[in-house]
Amino acid sequence: MGKETLKFKENLLYMQGIITSVTDGGVEIDLKGRLGSMSLPMRMLITDYDLRPGLTIGFMMSHPEVESDGIDETYRKTRAKEENV
């Protein structure tokens, strides 16, 4: 599967969130509009500012779409190994 199979293409929405936590590896963001939260690694952030809780984040995002009803085999095998350790 790939992006060519998605039904909704080029439907980007501007979204905002508030940084709630900053670590050496990334940030935790609460999304505005009661949409939940997400964690991002530092390498994904573009900023000219020192990061700290309370700063507003803006980004473009589309609607997530389930690509198929099949389970990804690589994911399944990795999870099975982790559970057996």
N, C-alpha and C positions, 0 to 999 in steps of 0.2 A: 504494500500500500504506500501511497505517497500523496503529496499535496494535489496532484492532478485528479485524484478521485473524490476530493471534497466537493460537497454540493454548494457551499456558500464561499465564494472566493472574493477577495478584495473588499471585505466588509469590516474595515477597521474602525474601532471606537476609541475615543479618548477616554482614559480612565485615570483616577487618582487614588492615592492612598497616603497613609501616614506611617512613617517609620516608628516602630514601637520598640525595636531592639537592634543593637549593633554589636557584632562580634568581629574577630579578626577575619573570619571566613565569609561573612555576609550580613544581610539585614532581614528582619522580619517586618512585614508591611501589613497593616490593617487596611483593607480596601474600603473606600467610601461607598455608601449606598447599601450597607449590610450584605456585601458580597463575600465576606469571609476574609481570609488572610493568605499570605504566601511568603515563602522564604526565597531569597535570591542570593546567589554567590556574588562576592564583590566584583568579579570579572564581568558581570552582566550590567553593572551600573555605570552610567556616564554622569560625572559630577565634577564641579569645580569647588565644592564646599566640603568642609569637614562634616562627616556624617554624625548625626546624633538623633535620639528619639524626639519626635515632634515635627521633623521636617516633612514637607509634602513631596510626594513622588508623582510624576505624571508619566504616562506611557500609553502606547497604542496596543490594542488587543482585539482579536476577533472572537467570535463565539466558538468554544471548543466543540468539536464534532467527533463522535465515535466513528472510527473508520470501518470497522467490521464487527461481526459477532464472534470471531475467533480469538482465542487467547494467544498472545504473543509467546511463542515457544521458548525464546531466549529468556524472557522474564520468568516463565513458569519453571524452567530448569534452575535458574539462579535462586529463586525462592525456595525450591525444594532442597537445594544444597544448604542454604542458610538455616532452614528448619531442622535439618539433620545434624547440624554441628552442635 
